[in-house]
Amino acid sequence: MYVCLCKGITESDVRRLGRAGVLHPDSLAAALGINDEGCCGRCARNIETLVALAASETACCMARK
């Protein structure tokens, strides 16, 4: 599912960053480019939800180890 139509960012993109350890709101926003020009900012307002999605993927991967 898309989480940002402006940038074409999907839940899979967010999960991939979570697996890479990108979990801080500012770092996640920068990695996704959601603070860049041309982005409406709607997804940036929901950054905590995106962080939770990324963190849940990290927890899932840690449980598999």
TADATA-V912288 format. One record per pair of residues at least 24 apart in sequence whose C-alpha atoms are under 7 Angstrom apart, sorted by the first residue. I is the first residue (numbers start at 0). J is the second residue. Records with the same first field share a line. If there is no record, write none. Layout:
I->J, J
This chain:
2->42
3->42
5->38, 39
6->38
13->49, 53
14->52, 53, 56
16->53
17->53, 54, 56, 57
18->56, 57
22->50, 53, 54
23->50
24->50
